[in-house]
Amino acid sequence: MKKGFIFVIIALILLVAYMLVEPYWIETKHITLESDQIPAQFDGKTIVFLSDIHAGPFFSQDRIDSLVSQVNAMNPDIILLGGDYIDGDSVYINSTFESLSKLEAPLGVYAVLGNKDPQDYTLDAIPNYGITYIGNKGTWIEENGSRIRLGGVGDYNNGAQIQNATTSVVTPQDFVILISHNPDYFPKVNKSKVDLVFSGHTHGGQVTFFGLWAPSTHSDYGNKYRTGVIEENNSTLIVSNGIGTTILPIRFFARPQIIVVELKKT
């Protein structure tokens, strides 16, 4: 009986230790997105998507600087930022965006807001640090005479979602990307016009049953949009586990992720 008790204690200690270590074990998740609507000039271009850094007491500026260096070493063509840059306290905004301002991508760095971001402070910081804000806005990304459409919407819980700002000017031949911090917006996406949606927010569940199921995803759809690649009606949703943590600095079988998408023309 005593040996069994000791075994349980050791197992619990190892479990807690792993949950504290996993938040530092960032996964680089590579995804190939194929479409005949991708212009030839964008064939092979790479997009890095970062979300949910949650800078604060549990995620330091040094860790953000390390993340930025890791992303820049990948030489992405486009960088997309999916919101929740800080964990609610505006004191971390300037230091966080000072680090994020060092992100490098020849076709631009673009951002939307998350539910944890103090909106006024963050909206001021994003352009001040050389990042393009695309919440409820659309823009064309051009390369050698061809272009793709990129846009974003406001946070699903804390703002308006004006999808039409991105889609009103596109044709069926255009390749269209949308960023929504919360994947719960995906059912409302005009899938006849939007080809690819990036979201975060769920943290992959943060603490899961060995990666198979999570008791909490912060989503009205449970585990449906928890993580990974989801395809519906010819549109693709990519949900990132995010980088940081919320409430407690722990993860279990929901590693933090840098999402790298390679565009491939078919």
C-alpha positions as CSV (number, residue, x, y, z in Angstrom):
1,M,0.0,0.0,0.0
2,K,2.8,2.4,0.9
3,K,4.6,1.7,-2.4
4,G,1.4,2.4,-4.3
5,F,1.0,5.7,-2.5
6,I,4.5,6.7,-3.3
7,F,4.0,5.8,-7.0
8,V,0.9,8.0,-7.1
9,I,2.7,10.9,-5.5
10,I,5.6,10.6,-8.0
11,A,3.2,10.4,-10.9
12,L,1.4,13.5,-9.7
13,I,4.7,15.4,-9.3
14,L,5.8,14.4,-12.9
15,L,2.3,15.4,-14.3
16,V,2.5,18.8,-12.7
17,A,6.1,19.3,-13.8
18,Y,5.1,18.4,-17.4
19,M,2.2,20.8,-17.4
20,L,4.5,23.6,-16.3
21,V,7.1,22.7,-19.0
22,E,4.8,22.3,-22.0
23,P,4.0,26.1,-22.3
24,Y,7.7,26.6,-23.3
25,W,7.6,23.7,-25.8
26,I,6.5,25.6,-28.9
27,E,5.4,23.5,-31.9
28,T,5.9,24.7,-35.4
29,K,2.9,23.3,-37.3
30,H,3.3,23.2,-41.1
31,I,0.2,23.2,-43.3
32,T,0.0,23.2,-47.1
33,L,-3.0,25.0,-48.5
34,E,-3.9,24.0,-52.0
35,S,-6.2,26.0,-54.3
36,D,-6.6,26.8,-58.0
37,Q,-7.5,30.4,-56.9
38,I,-4.0,31.0,-55.6
39,P,-2.2,33.2,-58.2
40,A,1.0,31.7,-59.7
41,Q,3.0,34.5,-58.2
42,F,1.9,33.4,-54.7
43,D,2.7,29.7,-55.3
44,G,5.1,28.7,-52.5
45,K,4.6,31.8,-50.4
46,T,4.5,31.2,-46.7
47,I,2.2,32.7,-44.1
48,V,3.1,32.6,-40.4
49,F,0.1,32.9,-38.0
50,L,0.6,33.9,-34.3
51,S,-2.1,34.2,-31.8
52,D,-2.8,34.5,-28.0
53,I,0.6,35.6,-26.7
54,H,-1.0,36.8,-23.5
55,A,2.0,38.8,-22.4
56,G,1.9,39.4,-18.7
57,P,3.3,37.9,-15.4
58,F,3.5,34.5,-17.1
59,F,4.8,35.5,-20.5
60,S,7.8,37.9,-20.4
61,Q,9.1,40.3,-23.0
62,D,12.2,38.1,-23.3
63,R,10.0,35.2,-24.4
64,I,8.3,37.5,-26.9
65,D,11.7,38.5,-28.3
66,S,12.7,34.9,-28.6
67,L,9.4,34.1,-30.4
68,V,10.1,37.0,-32.8
69,S,13.6,35.7,-33.6
70,Q,12.2,32.2,-34.2
71,V,9.6,33.5,-36.6
72,N,12.0,35.8,-38.5
73,A,14.4,32.8,-38.9
74,M,11.6,31.1,-40.9
75,N,11.7,34.0,-43.5
76,P,7.9,34.1,-44.0
77,D,6.4,36.2,-46.7
78,I,3.4,37.3,-44.7
79,I,2.8,37.4,-40.9
80,L,-0.7,37.4,-39.4
81,L,-1.4,38.2,-35.8
82,G,-4.6,36.9,-34.3
83,G,-5.2,38.9,-31.1
84,D,-4.9,38.5,-27.4
85,Y,-1.4,40.1,-27.3
86,I,-1.6,40.7,-23.6
87,D,-3.5,39.2,-20.7
88,G,-5.7,42.1,-20.1
89,D,-3.3,44.6,-18.4
90,S,-2.6,47.6,-20.6
91,V,0.8,48.1,-18.9
92,Y,2.2,45.4,-21.1
93,I,1.0,46.8,-24.4
94,N,4.0,49.0,-25.4
95,S,6.7,46.5,-24.4
96,T,4.8,43.7,-26.3
97,F,4.4,45.7,-29.5
98,E,8.0,47.0,-29.2
99,S,9.0,43.4,-29.6
100,L,6.4,42.5,-32.2
101,S,7.5,45.5,-34.3
102,K,10.7,43.5,-35.1
103,L,8.8,40.9,-37.0
104,E,9.9,40.9,-40.6
105,A,7.9,39.8,-43.7
106,P,8.3,41.4,-47.2
107,L,4.5,41.3,-47.9
108,G,3.6,42.8,-44.5
109,V,2.6,42.1,-40.9
110,Y,-1.2,42.3,-40.2
111,A,-3.2,42.2,-37.0
112,V,-6.7,42.0,-35.5
113,L,-7.8,42.3,-31.8
114,G,-8.7,39.6,-29.4
115,N,-11.1,39.6,-26.4
116,K,-8.3,40.2,-23.9
117,D,-6.9,43.2,-25.6
118,P,-7.8,46.7,-24.2
119,Q,-9.2,48.0,-27.4
120,D,-8.3,51.7,-27.3
121,Y,-4.8,51.2,-26.1
122,T,-4.1,48.3,-28.5
123,L,-5.6,50.1,-31.5
124,D,-3.2,53.0,-30.8
125,A,-0.2,50.7,-30.4
126,I,-0.6,48.6,-33.5
127,P,0.1,51.3,-36.1
128,N,2.5,53.1,-33.9
129,Y,4.7,50.0,-34.0
130,G,4.5,49.6,-37.8
131,I,1.9,46.8,-37.9
132,T,-1.1,47.0,-40.2
133,Y,-4.5,46.7,-38.4
134,I,-7.1,44.9,-40.5
135,G,-10.0,44.5,-38.0
136,N,-13.2,45.1,-40.1
137,K,-10.9,46.2,-43.0
138,G,-9.8,44.6,-46.2
139,T,-6.6,45.0,-48.2
140,W,-5.0,43.6,-51.3
141,I,-1.6,42.0,-51.1
142,E,0.2,42.4,-54.4
143,E,3.1,40.5,-55.9
144,N,4.4,40.9,-59.4
145,G,1.1,42.1,-60.9
146,S,-1.1,39.5,-59.0
147,R,-2.9,39.9,-55.8
148,I,-4.8,38.1,-53.0
149,R,-7.4,39.6,-50.6
150,L,-6.7,39.8,-46.9
151,G,-9.1,41.1,-44.2
152,G,-10.2,40.7,-40.6
153,V,-13.2,41.1,-38.3
154,G,-13.6,42.5,-34.8
155,D,-13.6,40.1,-31.9
156,Y,-16.7,37.9,-31.8
157,N,-17.4,38.8,-28.1
158,N,-16.2,42.4,-27.9
159,G,-17.0,44.1,-31.2
160,A,-18.6,44.2,-34.6
161,Q,-17.8,41.8,-37.4
162,I,-17.9,43.6,-40.7
163,Q,-17.0,40.8,-43.1
164,N,-18.2,42.8,-46.1
165,A,-15.3,45.2,-45.8
166,T,-13.2,42.3,-47.1
167,T,-15.5,40.5,-49.4
168,S,-17.5,43.2,-51.1
169,V,-14.9,43.8,-53.8
170,V,-13.8,40.2,-54.6
171,T,-14.7,38.0,-57.5
172,P,-15.0,34.2,-57.5
173,Q,-11.5,34.0,-58.9
174,D,-9.9,35.8,-56.0
175,F,-8.1,34.0,-53.2
176,V,-9.5,35.5,-49.9
177,I,-8.1,35.2,-46.4
178,L,-9.9,36.3,-43.3
179,I,-8.7,36.6,-39.6
180,S,-11.2,36.1,-36.8
181,H,-9.7,35.8,-33.3
182,N,-12.6,33.5,-32.3
183,P,-13.3,30.5,-34.4
184,D,-17.0,30.7,-33.4
185,Y,-17.4,33.2,-36.2
186,F,-16.6,30.6,-38.9
187,P,-20.2,29.5,-39.3
188,K,-21.1,33.1,-40.3
189,V,-18.3,33.4,-42.9
190,N,-19.4,33.8,-46.5
191,K,-17.8,30.6,-47.7
192,S,-18.6,31.3,-51.3
193,K,-16.1,34.2,-51.1
194,V,-13.7,33.4,-48.3
195,D,-11.2,30.6,-48.9
196,L,-9.1,30.6,-45.7
197,V,-9.8,31.7,-42.1
198,F,-7.3,32.0,-39.3
199,S,-8.4,31.9,-35.6
200,G,-7.0,31.3,-32.2
201,H,-8.7,32.0,-28.8
202,T,-9.2,28.3,-27.8
203,H,-5.6,27.6,-26.8
204,G,-6.3,24.1,-28.1
205,G,-8.2,23.6,-24.9
206,Q,-5.0,24.3,-22.9
207,V,-5.5,21.4,-20.7
208,T,-6.8,18.4,-22.6
209,F,-7.4,14.7,-22.2
210,F,-4.2,13.7,-24.0
211,G,-5.0,15.9,-27.0
212,L,-8.3,14.2,-27.7
213,W,-10.8,16.3,-25.9
214,A,-10.8,19.4,-23.6
215,P,-13.3,20.3,-20.9
216,S,-13.0,24.0,-21.7
217,T,-12.4,25.6,-25.1
218,H,-14.0,29.0,-24.6
219,S,-16.1,28.1,-27.6
220,D,-19.9,27.7,-27.9
221,Y,-19.2,24.7,-30.2
222,G,-17.3,22.7,-27.6
223,N,-14.4,20.8,-29.2
224,K,-15.6,21.3,-32.8
225,Y,-13.3,24.2,-33.5
226,R,-10.8,23.5,-30.7
227,T,-7.7,23.2,-32.9
228,G,-6.3,22.2,-36.3
229,V,-7.7,22.3,-39.8
230,I,-11.5,22.3,-40.4
231,E,-13.0,22.3,-43.8
232,E,-16.6,23.4,-44.5
233,N,-18.3,24.2,-47.8
234,N,-15.0,24.7,-49.7
235,S,-13.6,27.0,-47.0
236,T,-10.8,26.1,-44.6
237,L,-10.5,27.2,-41.0
238,I,-7.1,26.9,-39.2
239,V,-7.3,27.2,-35.5
240,S,-4.0,27.7,-33.6
241,N,-3.4,26.6,-30.0
242,G,-1.8,30.0,-29.5
243,I,1.4,30.9,-27.8
244,G,0.7,31.9,-24.2
245,T,-1.7,30.7,-21.5
246,T,-4.6,32.1,-19.6
247,I,-5.7,31.8,-15.9
248,L,-2.8,29.4,-15.1
249,P,0.6,29.0,-16.8
250,I,0.0,25.4,-17.7
251,R,-0.7,23.2,-20.7
252,F,-1.4,19.5,-21.1
253,F,-1.3,18.0,-24.6
254,A,-2.1,21.3,-26.2
255,R,1.4,22.6,-27.1
256,P,1.8,26.3,-28.0
257,Q,1.9,26.7,-31.8
258,I,3.5,28.8,-34.6
259,I,1.3,28.0,-37.6
260,V,3.2,28.1,-41.0
261,V,1.0,27.8,-44.1
262,E,2.5,27.3,-47.5
263,L,0.3,28.4,-50.4
264,K,0.2,25.9,-53.3
265,K,-1.5,26.6,-56.6
266,T,-3.2,23.6,-58.1
